[in-house]
Every structure is written in C-alpha cells, then in structure tokens.
Amino acid sequence: MIGSLYTNDFALTDGTLIVSNGNLPGTLIFTNVVVAGNKVSDSSETVSGTINASTGILNLTIKLGKNSKISAKGVVLENTTETNAAGWFQGTDQSGSFLLQP
C-alpha cells in the first residue's frame, strides 16, 4: 500500500505507464506520458485521461486496438519518488493495475 497528500500541482513531462494483469497477455508499457492541466496523454494517442483537480482521482482510457480499450481508475500520488499515480481496472474475469512513474 502506498499513499500521498494531494496538492493539485501535479505535472509530468516524460512518464512511463505500466499496465499489468487484468486478462492482458502481458505487461504493457507506455512511454512519453505527459500530465499537464489535469489531462493525461502520450505521444501515440493510446493513453488519455483526466485528473479531478479537487480530489486527485485519475480516470484513464488505454486503447488496445481498434475496438478494445481499458477504462482504469486511480489516484495521483504527488509526494512519492517512484510512483506518481496508481490504480486498477477490471478485465474479463481478473482485475489489473497500473503505475505511472517518472
């Protein structure tokens, strides 16, 4: 378990999103993830999301293919050195997790 205070000044310019389990065939790693203005995105337009400015709750969408995507929920962890956000998603019959790291 990890935790952090949220102060609404979170920004990230070159993060890595690691997505695992949840019926995925393997771990997915997305680089060049940017957080700016409470929006999350990556250079390939595969990752998108929003951060609730008052609570730090993060909603992510990760495109897996033409008609497949993951909807994930988590929280921003600003005051940690190794993880900037963490959360979960539901696969077909297994849950999965994600970590957003600098």
C-alpha positions as CSV (number, residue, x, y, z in Angstrom):
1,M,0.0,0.0,0.0
2,I,1.2,3.5,-0.8
3,G,-0.2,6.9,-0.2
4,S,0.4,10.6,-0.6
5,L,-1.1,14.0,0.1
6,Y,-2.6,15.7,-2.9
7,T,-1.9,19.4,-3.5
8,N,-3.2,19.9,-7.1
9,D,0.2,20.9,-8.6
10,F,1.0,17.6,-10.3
11,A,2.8,17.7,-13.7
12,L,4.8,15.1,-15.6
13,T,6.6,15.5,-18.9
14,D,8.2,12.1,-19.7
15,G,6.5,9.5,-17.6
16,T,6.1,5.7,-18.0
17,L,2.8,4.0,-17.6
18,I,3.0,0.3,-16.7
19,V,-0.3,-1.8,-17.0
20,S,-0.4,-5.4,-15.9
21,N,-2.7,-8.3,-15.2
22,G,-6.5,-8.0,-15.9
23,N,-6.5,-10.7,-18.6
24,L,-3.8,-8.9,-20.6
25,P,-1.5,-11.2,-22.5
26,G,1.5,-9.4,-20.9
27,T,2.6,-6.2,-19.2
28,L,2.0,-3.1,-21.3
29,I,4.5,-0.2,-21.1
30,F,3.8,3.2,-22.5
31,T,6.5,5.9,-22.5
32,N,6.4,9.6,-23.1
33,V,3.3,10.1,-20.9
34,V,2.5,13.7,-20.1
35,V,0.4,15.2,-17.4
36,A,-0.5,18.9,-17.9
37,G,-3.5,20.9,-17.0
38,N,-5.2,17.9,-15.4
39,K,-5.0,16.0,-18.7
40,V,-3.0,12.8,-19.3
41,S,-1.8,11.8,-22.7
42,D,1.0,10.1,-24.6
43,S,2.7,10.7,-27.9
44,S,1.0,7.7,-29.7
45,E,-2.5,8.9,-28.6
46,T,-3.0,5.5,-26.9
47,V,-3.3,6.8,-23.4
48,S,-5.8,9.5,-22.4
49,G,-7.2,10.6,-19.1
50,T,-8.3,13.3,-16.7
51,I,-7.5,14.2,-13.1
52,N,-10.1,15.7,-10.9
53,A,-8.4,18.9,-9.7
54,S,-10.0,18.9,-6.3
55,T,-9.6,15.2,-5.3
56,G,-6.7,13.8,-7.4
57,I,-8.8,11.0,-8.7
58,L,-7.5,9.8,-12.1
59,N,-9.6,8.3,-14.9
60,L,-7.6,6.7,-17.7
61,T,-8.5,5.2,-21.1
62,I,-6.0,2.9,-22.8
63,K,-6.6,1.9,-26.4
64,L,-5.7,-1.7,-27.0
65,G,-6.9,-2.0,-30.6
66,K,-9.5,-0.8,-33.0
67,N,-12.5,-1.8,-30.8
68,S,-10.8,-2.6,-27.5
69,K,-9.9,-0.4,-24.6
70,I,-9.2,-0.4,-20.8
71,S,-11.0,2.0,-18.5
72,A,-8.9,2.5,-15.4
73,K,-9.4,4.5,-12.2
74,G,-6.7,5.6,-9.7
75,V,-5.3,8.4,-7.7
76,V,-2.4,10.9,-8.0
77,L,0.5,10.3,-5.6
78,E,2.4,13.5,-5.8
79,N,4.7,13.2,-2.9
80,T,6.3,9.9,-3.8
81,T,9.6,9.5,-5.6
82,E,9.0,6.3,-7.6
83,T,5.3,6.4,-8.4
84,N,3.2,9.4,-9.4
85,A,-0.2,7.6,-9.8
86,A,-1.6,4.2,-9.2
87,G,-4.9,2.4,-9.8
88,W,-6.8,-0.5,-11.2
89,F,-9.1,-1.8,-13.9
90,Q,-11.4,-4.7,-14.4
91,G,-10.5,-7.3,-17.1
92,T,-12.9,-10.0,-18.3
93,D,-12.6,-12.0,-15.1
94,Q,-9.4,-10.6,-13.5
95,S,-8.5,-7.2,-12.1
96,G,-5.4,-5.4,-13.2
97,S,-3.3,-2.5,-12.1
98,F,-1.4,0.5,-13.4
99,L,1.5,2.6,-12.2
100,L,2.5,6.0,-13.6
101,Q,6.2,6.6,-12.9
102,P,8.6,9.4,-13.7
